[in-house]
Amino acid sequence: MHANRPQLSEPQTEGDVPAVDPKHFRRTLGRFATGVTVVTVTRPEGPHGMTANAFLSVSLDPPLVLVSVDRRARMHAYLEEAQRYGVSVLARDQERAARHFAGKPQAGYEPQFRWVEGVPLLEGAVAQIVCDVWERIPAGDHTLVLGRVRWLDYWEREPLVFFGGDFRCLEVQLHDTSMWWW
């Protein structure tokens, strides 16, 4: 343990849950590297997107994915209304898109969308997925939005990664193929 980092308080009774410092919680969970996605919906005024790294596959049969959305986010209200949404898994050269859709407008950045099944998806992504909303599950200050995949595709591109509160790229390492048995 690190002496200068906040620790959990001791439970007062057997049923109490120890308090967790929110900043320490974020920093600790930030040690888990994730991909970066932009979740998109169609609105009357046009496409709306939100950067999210809390995204994962849930099931193969049926094919389900999940995105976690803060209840205070505009996207939360939009996903309450939407029956369908898109997920674009960002490529290493799409950091500007990630920042833009995280609420930090990027000068000169204009997102380019392709439309599949009526859903906007970001051009140049590593992967694109279109989902029908399967279920919405309240979870603390977020809602877990399960989506049943209705369309998906991928491309051989390097992904953008989020780790330690910052965007990163994977380091490609060359391997000695003389030791491969196949």
C-alpha positions in Angstrom: 0.0 0.0 0.0 1.1 3.6 -0.6 1.2 5.6 2.6 0.2 8.9 1.0 -2.8 7.6 -0.9 -6.3 7.6 0.6 -7.4 4.2 2.0 -10.8 2.7 2.6 -12.4 3.7 5.9 -13.2 0.8 8.2 -16.8 -0.3 8.1 -18.7 0.8 11.3 -20.9 -2.3 11.3 -20.9 -5.5 9.4 -23.5 -4.2 6.9 -21.7 -0.9 6.2 -19.7 -0.5 3.0 -16.4 1.4 3.4 -16.2 4.9 1.9 -14.1 5.2 -1.2 -12.4 8.5 -2.2 -13.8 9.3 -5.7 -10.5 10.7 -7.0 -8.6 7.7 -5.8 -11.2 5.4 -7.4 -10.9 7.1 -10.8 -7.0 7.0 -10.6 -7.0 3.4 -9.6 -9.5 2.3 -12.3 -7.6 4.5 -14.8 -4.8 1.9 -14.6 -7.0 -0.4 -16.7 -6.3 0.3 -20.3 -9.3 0.5 -22.6 -10.2 1.2 -26.1 -12.0 4.5 -26.9 -15.4 4.7 -28.6 -17.8 7.3 -29.8 -21.4 6.4 -29.1 -23.8 8.0 -31.6 -27.5 8.5 -32.1 -29.7 10.3 -34.7 -31.4 13.4 -33.4 -33.8 15.7 -35.3 -31.0 18.3 -35.4 -28.5 15.8 -36.7 -26.0 13.3 -35.4 -25.0 13.4 -31.7 -22.0 11.6 -30.2 -20.3 11.0 -26.9 -16.9 9.6 -26.2 -17.0 6.5 -24.0 -14.4 4.1 -22.8 -16.8 2.1 -20.6 -17.8 -0.3 -23.4 -17.7 -4.0 -23.6 -19.0 -7.1 -25.3 -21.5 -9.0 -23.2 -22.8 -12.0 -25.1 -22.3 -13.9 -28.4 -25.8 -15.5 -28.5 -27.5 -13.1 -28.8 -24.8 -10.7 -29.8 -24.9 -8.0 -27.1 -22.7 -5.1 -26.2 -22.9 -2.6 -23.3 -22.1 1.1 -22.8 -22.1 2.9 -19.5 -23.6 6.4 -19.6 -23.5 9.1 -16.9 -27.1 10.1 -16.0 -26.1 13.7 -16.2 -24.9 13.4 -19.8 -27.0 14.7 -22.7 -26.5 11.3 -24.3 -28.3 9.7 -21.4 -31.5 11.4 -22.2 -31.0 10.7 -25.9 -30.5 7.0 -25.3 -33.7 7.0 -23.2 -35.6 8.0 -26.3 -33.5 6.1 -28.9 -34.3 2.6 -30.1 -31.0 2.3 -31.9 -27.4 3.6 -31.4 -24.0 3.3 -33.0 -20.5 2.6 -31.6 -17.4 3.6 -33.4 -14.1 2.1 -32.0 -11.6 4.9 -32.6 -8.3 4.5 -34.5 -5.0 5.9 -33.2 -5.3 8.9 -35.5 -8.7 9.9 -34.1 -7.7 11.5 -30.8 -9.3 14.8 -32.0 -12.6 13.0 -32.5 -12.3 11.5 -29.0 -11.7 15.0 -27.5 -14.4 16.6 -29.6 -17.1 14.2 -28.5 -15.9 14.4 -24.9 -17.1 18.0 -24.9 -13.8 19.6 -25.8 -14.4 21.2 -29.3 -11.4 20.9 -31.6 -10.7 23.9 -33.9 -11.2 22.9 -37.5 -12.4 19.4 -36.7 -15.5 18.3 -38.7 -16.6 14.7 -38.0 -17.2 12.6 -41.1 -20.1 10.1 -40.7 -21.3 7.2 -42.7 -24.8 6.1 -42.2 -25.8 2.5 -41.5 -29.4 1.4 -40.6 -30.2 5.1 -40.0 -27.3 5.5 -37.5 -24.3 7.8 -37.8 -20.9 6.1 -37.5 -17.5 7.8 -37.6 -15.5 7.3 -40.7 -11.9 6.0 -40.2 -12.8 3.9 -37.1 -11.2 0.5 -36.2 -14.7 -1.0 -35.9 -18.3 0.2 -36.3 -21.3 -1.4 -34.6 -25.1 -0.6 -34.9 -27.3 -1.8 -32.0 -30.9 -1.9 -31.1 -31.5 -0.9 -27.4 -32.0 -4.2 -25.6 -32.2 -3.1 -22.0 -31.4 -0.1 -19.8 -30.1 -1.0 -16.3 -29.7 1.7 -13.6 -26.3 1.4 -11.9 -25.4 4.1 -9.4 -24.9 7.4 -11.2 -24.8 5.7 -14.6 -27.1 3.6 -16.8 -25.9 0.5 -18.5 -27.3 0.4 -22.0 -27.3 -3.1 -23.5 -27.5 -3.2 -27.2 -28.3 -6.1 -29.5 -25.9 -5.9 -32.4 -27.7 -5.7 -35.8 -24.7 -4.7 -38.0 -20.9 -4.6 -37.5 -17.7 -4.4 -39.4 -14.0 -3.8 -38.7 -10.8 -2.7 -40.4 -7.1 -3.4 -39.9 -6.1 -0.2 -38.2 -4.3 0.6 -34.9 -6.7 1.5 -32.1 -6.6 4.5 -29.8 -6.2 3.5 -26.2 -7.0 5.3 -22.9 -4.8 4.7 -19.9 -4.0 6.8 -16.8 -6.2 9.6 -17.8 -4.7 10.1 -21.3 -4.9 8.8 -24.8 -2.2 6.4 -25.9 -1.3 4.2 -28.9 -0.2 0.6 -28.8 3.4 -0.1 -29.3 3.9 -2.6 -32.1 6.7 -5.0 -31.3 8.5 -7.2 -33.9 8.9 -10.8 -32.9 11.6 -13.3 -33.9 9.5 -15.5 -36.2 12.3 -18.2 -36.3 10.9 -19.5 -33.0 7.3 -19.9 -34.2 6.3 -23.5 -34.6 3.5 -23.0 -37.1 
